Amino acid sequence: MKGYIHIYTGNGKGKTTAAFGLALRAAGAGRKIFIAQFAKGMTYLEIEAVRKFIPSITIKQYGLDCFIINSPTSADIEIARKGISELQDIVSGNHYNMVIMDEINIALYYNLFSVETVINLLAAKPEEMEIILTGRYAPSELIELADLVTDMQELKHYYRTGVEARKGIEF
C-alpha cells in the first residue's frame, strides 16, 4: 500500500490529537509506528497511555521544557538536531510503517533545523511509509510537498474565557 505525507497545521486545537488518532488506527491494523515529538519534553498523558497499552508505538521526545514563550536555548537546538538526525535513520531504515513528526513545524519556525533538512528526509521516504507532520506555521515548501494538508482553525475555545488546560483533555 502506498504511503502518503500528511500535514496538520493551523492555530486550532487538535493537530497532535489527530496524529495520535492515526497512530492508534494504524496500531489496530498491526502496523509499527514511531512518534518523534519536537519542542516537547514534558510528560503528557497520551504518551503514558501509549507506552502502557500499545507496544507497537514507539515515542521519543526531542525537546526539553516548553520554550514557546521564550527563545530556544542551545540545548533545545541540540536535542532537536539530534532528533532530526535520528529520524533520517529511522525513515531510511524503513523499520516503521508510520512516522509522526509531532511539532516539527514549530521546530522549523524557531529555526532549530532547516526546511531543506526535512525536505531531504521526506525525499528518502520509502514508498509504503506514511508520514505525518504536525504543528503551527507549516512552511509553504512542505505544504507543496505533502499529499494531505489540514489547517485546523480555532473558531471558539474555552481557553479564551479563562479555562486552564485540563488533565486528560489538553494534557
Buried (B, 14 or more C-beta within 10 A) or exposed (E): EEBEBBBBBBEBBBBBBBBBEBBBEBBEEEBBBBBBBBBBBEEBEBBEBBEEEBEBBBBEBBBBEEBBEEEBEEEBBBBBBEBBBBBBEBBEEEBBBBBBBBBBBBBBBBEBBEBEBBBEBBEEBBEEBBBBBBBBEBBEEBBEBBEEBBBBEEEEEEEEEEEEEEEEEBE
